[in-house]
Amino acid sequence: MALLLLLQNVLFKTALRLSVTAEYWASSRKKAKLSA
């Protein structure tokens, strides 16, 4: 049970980090397009 909870926590943190990275990448691409 504890292992499942730990795995869920790791997956959640990974997903969160990926979404933050994707947001940042998308916004920096938008800025690059605007300045170009």
C-alpha positions as CSV (number, residue, x, y, z in Angstrom):
1,M,0.0,0.0,0.0
2,A,2.7,2.4,1.0
3,L,4.6,1.5,-2.2
4,L,1.6,2.3,-4.3
5,L,1.2,5.7,-2.6
6,L,4.9,6.4,-3.2
7,L,4.6,5.5,-6.8
8,Q,1.5,7.7,-7.2
9,N,3.4,10.6,-5.6
10,V,6.4,10.2,-7.9
11,L,4.2,10.0,-11.0
12,F,2.3,13.1,-9.9
13,K,5.4,15.1,-9.3
14,T,6.8,13.9,-12.7
15,A,3.6,14.9,-14.5
16,L,3.6,18.3,-12.7
17,R,7.2,18.9,-13.7
18,L,6.5,17.9,-17.3
19,S,3.5,20.2,-17.6
20,V,5.4,23.1,-16.1
21,T,8.2,22.5,-18.6
22,A,5.8,22.3,-21.5
23,E,4.1,25.6,-20.4
24,Y,7.5,27.3,-20.2
25,W,8.6,25.9,-23.5
26,A,5.3,27.0,-25.2
27,S,5.5,30.5,-23.8
28,S,9.1,30.9,-24.8
29,R,8.3,29.8,-28.3
30,K,5.5,32.3,-28.4
31,K,7.8,35.1,-27.3
32,A,10.4,34.0,-29.9
33,K,7.7,34.2,-32.6
34,L,6.6,37.7,-31.4
35,S,10.1,39.1,-31.4
36,A,11.0,37.5,-34.7
